Amino acid sequence: MGFRMASNLMKAGYKMAVHDVNCNVMKMFSDMGVPTKETPFEVAEASDVVITMLPSSSHVLDVYNGPNGLLQGGNSVRPQLLIDSSTIDPQTSRNISAAVSNCILKEKKDSWENPVMLDAPVSGGVLAAEAGTLTFMVGGSEDAYQAAKPLFLSMGKNTIYCGGAGNGAAAKICNNLAMAVSMLGVSEALTLGQSLGISASTLTKILNSSSAHCWSSGSYNPVPGVMEGVPASRNYGGGFASKLMAKDLNLALASAKEVGVDCPLTSQAQDIYAQLCENGHDSKDFSCVFRHYYGGKDEV
């Protein structure tokens, strides 16, 4: 995700420096003429804006607060704007945002008195990251959001301001909750349809022209052979890994518990994706639930 987003920023003419724990990714950037840095702190020291895209809350905390992290320099930082596009829990986003706001800028720029953080997770997955058609859900200062909009639109086609710090993260886990439950519903319906003698392609046409139409049926169909260019068409390779969906459902359940909201479908979905991971399908795209949980058949 991060490589593709950075590539689109390059195409838009932005100068950048990058850091990644994956040496192969660093070499790819280096071969493209992009300066690479050994630590997140070195990136911060060379940048006015820092964007992070990481797998989990613990990774984000380490990149911001750990040894050689973005905030390693104490309460004085160079970047005026820090944007985290990871999918993490809202409270972690709010805590990091507060820590950033307590810092001061090494050099004051324009009307910025202090550095600002935006939580800006994305929807659309690897395909949208590559095509530059992501949707950004943004929490934090509205002024900072407006200032960052050209950056977002260099990587995506939609930006939605969600309110204060952590609200972008909250919107993302709610979106992924709905996406997981939707994929399970579509997979269940298509498997039942096959068992009742209806081909998946026929039932997909019905779903996509009826009240059940949704992204999982119309844009990311889980049945191999029904739709080209989706993970199901390449043995569920690429896309959004089942282990990441399980992680996001855990975030949703934890947030629901914090605010006292009962989410039975989220709980059931989390159980299903945890089972997929336990059965060795953790790196497969989450749409593999059709084949590896429900036992659905390929379209011939």
Secondary structure, DSSP 8 states (H G I E B T S, - for coil): -HHHHHHHHHHTT----B--S-HHHHHHHHHTT--B-SSHHHHHHT-SEEEE--SSHHHHHHHHHSTT-TTTTTTEES-SEEEE-S---HHHHHHHHHHHHTSEESS-BTTBSS-EEEE--EESHHHHHHHT-EEEEEES-HHHHHHHHHHHHHHEEEEEEEESTTHHHHHHHHHHHHHHHHHHHHHHHHHHHHHTT--HHHHHHHHHTSTT--HHHHTS--STTTSTTSGGGGTT-SSSBHHHHHHHHHHHHHHHHHHT---HHHHHHHHHHHHHIIIIITTSBGGGHHHHTS------
